[in-house]
Amino acid sequence: MKATIWHNPRCSKSREALAILNDTPGIEVEVIEYLKVPPTRAELADLYARAGISPREGLRKGEDAAKALPRDADDDAILDAMASTPILIERPLVRTERGVRLGRPPEKIREIL
């Protein structure tokens, strides 16, 4: 099975999720460092829809750029902000043929392995 992880090597949770993927037999891992190669707005919308979460749930709320968003920002505004400022994307996101999970906590990705 193939697994794609949108990864930030400086993030401990992202490193933990990658270790789970690498330690799972039969998993072919594609690593995308999303700060270097950000997903498009459409890709983000698809990932969150497949994960069953809203863009707001996938937002790194502690970032200054997130704090600058209006409190009532809708999904479109949040996706636009994430696409233009990828540090706003909560990580890690993992996609397999069984679905998408935000790895918070990292063990959550086991649901789609």
MOJOSUL-V548093 format. One record per pair of residues at least 6 apart in sequence whose C-alpha atoms are under 7 Angstrom apart, sorted by the first residue. I is the first residue (numbers start at 1). J is the second residue. Records with the same first field share a line. If there is no record, write none. Layout:
BEGIN
I: J / J
END
This chain:
BEGIN
1: 26 / 27 / 28
2: 27 / 28 / 29 / 96
3: 27 / 28 / 29 / 30 / 94 / 95 / 96
4: 29 / 30 / 31 / 94 / 95 / 96
5: 30 / 31 / 32 / 92 / 93 / 94 / 95
6: 31 / 32 / 33 / 34 / 91 / 92 / 93 / 94
7: 14 / 31 / 32 / 33 / 34 / 91 / 92
8: 14 / 33 / 34
9: 15
13: 106
14: 91 / 92
16: 106
17: 103 / 106
21: 27 / 29
35: 86 / 87
38: 86
39: 83
40: 83
41: 79 / 80 / 83
47: 100
48: 54 / 55
50: 99 / 100
51: 99 / 100 / 101
55: 75 / 78 / 79
56: 75 / 78
58: 89 / 90
59: 88 / 89 / 90
60: 66 / 88 / 89 / 90
61: 67
63: 88
66: 88
82: 88 / 89
91: 102 / 103
92: 102 / 103
93: 101 / 102 / 103
94: 100 / 101 / 102 / 109
95: 101
96: 112
98: 112
99: 112
101: 108 / 109
103: 109
END
